[in-house]
Amino acid sequence: MARCDQGYLCVVCGREVEKIEDSALYLRYIIGEVDEDELNSQPEHHIRCNPILAQFIIDDHFEPVFVEGPFDKRELDSSEALLREKLITDGWRRLCEVKSKNITISEFPLKE
């Protein structure tokens, strides 16, 4: 496959991020951490290749990720960890939802 025919490559593992629901870049866009005009310039990685982000997704359809050490969510204030879990889980669910809908990229982000 020609390089231009590939999607975004994960900067961690080097493999293509084939599905949007695996994209940490688009998850971060949906939750407001990345602006739309930065999507082509920000590095991409699989959600699971960023366990610090992935640990906050709490959903029966997403196998839990645990982090040991200073970035472990269990080391955070519990109310802060719950807020982050809600935001990132809602963002991941929205990411899964957008692949089945015919919407523009500007409609991806969660409503404030």
Residue, then its C-alpha position, 0 to 999 in steps of 0.5 A: m500500500a502506498r504511504c499516501d493510501q494509509g491512514y494515520l500511523c500510531v506514534v507509539c506502535g507504528r501501526e495504522v489506526e484503522k478505526i476511528e473508535d481506536s483513535a486517541l487523536y479524535l477522542r481528544y478532539i471530541i472532548g475538546e483537547v484538540d482543535e479541528d485545525e490541529l487534526n492534521s498536525q497532531p500525532e496520532h496513536h491508538i487509545r490503548c497505546n496511551p494507557i493514561l488516557a485509556q484508563f478513564i474509559i469505563d464501558d462494558h465494550f471497552e476492556p479496562v486499562f490500569v496504570e501503575g505509578p504517578f499517573d494512575k487515576r486511583e492517585l487522583d482526587s476521587s471527584e476529579a477522577l470521576l469527572r475525567e471518567k465521565l468526560i472521556t467515557d462520553g467522548w469514547r461513546r461519541l467516537c463510536e457513535v460518529k462512525s455510524k452517522n453521516i455527520t460532518i467533523s465539526e459535529f463530532p465534539l461533545k456539546e458543552 
